[in-house]
Amino acid sequence: MSEKINVAVLGATGMIGQRFVEMLEDHPYFNIEGLYASERSEGKKFGDTLKVRDYAYKQETLDMKISKMDLDHIAKNCRIAFSGIPSDLAGPTETELAKKGVAVFTNAGSHRMDEHVPIIVPEVNVHQFDSVKDQDTYKDGGYIVTNANCSSTGIVVPLKALQDAFGIKQVFVSTYQAISGAGYPGVPSLDIVGNVLPYISHEEEKMESEIAKMLGTYGNGKFNYSDIVVTANCARVPVIDGHTESLVLELKGNPSVEEVAKALADFRGEPQKLGLPSAPEQPIIVRSEPNRPQPIYDVFAGTPERARGMASTVGRISKSNGYYKMWVVSHNTLRGGAGGSILNAEYAYKAGIL
């Protein structure tokens, strides 16, 4: 294969930034050119900033030095920037990098609802990559691609499978979200231990709008949102990693529970067809046990090893009063965070959008 593409990791001292580094180690397409963060982290070794506790980084990665974000340097040396920086900083930083000709794949929410910026989950809506060609910066090689909110990502692949198979009228979702979704150090321990917080700022609104955007289409220079009605309730629970979500669906057809389970388990998207490195071979894993999925067992679902944590696990599929019910578990900082952006960049590489 041709020479690897140089990439920058922005926000390398944060939880999502460190997940980017994890998934970029020995990547077949991409080479980490530099790790970037704020000035207060400049000169520190990556290993001195660790927040990810379930992955063993290589020593050469741990010894890498953190640099402050010099956008001119990044633009000169990197084709891609993976952004794990906070939304308030991400907005202007990502816009500036795109203007300088960098392809930005971001976990931040700043640009998700912009006019020509797609929210991509490649099993669901790779056709919406067309929108980047309408971004003003595309002519110079720069553009922005976002991934979805971590709670939207976990359920949108199962929703896509069911939409394709049967059609969906409406979705009711209740989320039980892990504390790592709040970043590091996250929620104060005295607020979350032994407790459930029934409010996550703007989360419900994000889910309702983002899913409609992703399940819609793009054409004639604009996004056409899906008419599927999504109603969300979101809570934070004392789980470290792994969002659990309860779905109640009204489908257009009248399939059996077995047909629903088969449609989910058999679903494959473009990443699977292309064999992208971080794509799980089976993006939706269906469990038949009465007490699954659970974060403690299912958060790292997905094979091969590079796709660990990239599959959604669905269980307790049932039918009641004309509605279909199920539970979903997905990894919020892998599939719902850094891994989602890496998979987007892998698709862009394969599709010639880089």
C-alpha positions, 0 to 999 in steps of 0.5 A: 500500500502507499505511504501512510497519511499523516494525522494530528490528534487534537485534545490528546490529553482528554478522554476522547483524544486518548481513544483516538491515539489508542485506535491510531496505534499501528493503523494501516492507513494513518500515521500520528504526526503529532499530539496536540493540546493546550499550552499548559500540557506542552512538553509533557509526555503522553504517558504522563497524561493518561486517562484511559485505563483499559488499554496498554499503549506502546512505550513509544506512544507513551514517550511522545511529547504533547505540543500546543496547537499550532494550526499552521504547523498542523496544516503544513504537516497533516492531511487529517486532524482528529478533533477531541477538543471541547465544543467551545474551542472546537468550533473556531479551531476546526473552521480554521483548519478546514480553511487551511486545507485540512480534512477535520474529523471531529467528535465535537458537536459545534458543527453538527447542525451546520448547513453542509456538514454531515453527521456520519455513521458509515453503516447508516449514511455514507451518501451524505458525504456528498455534502462536504463538496458543498463546503466553501473550503472543499476546493482547497482540500479542507472540510469538516465531518462530524460524528454523532452524539454518543447516545445517538450513535449507539442506536442509529445503526439498529434504527437504520437496519429496522428502517430498511427492513420494515420502516419506522414511524416513531422512536421512544428512547430512554438513555442510561449514560456512562459518566465517561460521556461527560469527559474527564474527570466527569461528574462529581462523585458525590453527585453520581455514586448511588444516584441517577441524574435525570438531566444531561444538558441539551442531550435530548434535543441533540438526539431528536435532531441528529437522528432525523438528520442522519436517517434523512437524505442530502441533495440539491445542496441541503439536508432533508430530514427523516420524518421519523419522530424521535422522543428522548429521555436522558439520564446519567448513571454510575457506570464508567463506560457504555451507554445503555438505551431502552428503545420502544418503536412503532414500525410500519410493518407487523414483523414477528420478534424473530424477524426483527432479531434477524433483520438486526443480526443480518445487517451489514453496511458499507464499512463491512462491505469495504472491510474497513480496518475499524469496522466490526464484522457484525455491527449489531450483535443480538443477544437472546439471554433475558438479562443482556445486554449489560455494559459490564459484559457487552461494552467491548463488543466487536471483532476483529481486535481493532473493532473492539468496542465498535459494535452495538449489542441489542437484546430483550427484543419483544412486542407489546401493545403494538410496539416493539421493545429492545435494549441497546448497549454501545461503547460511548468513547469508542464507537460513540466517540473517537472510533466513530471519527476514525471509521469516517476517515477510513471510509473517506480514504477508501472512497477517494474523498481524501 
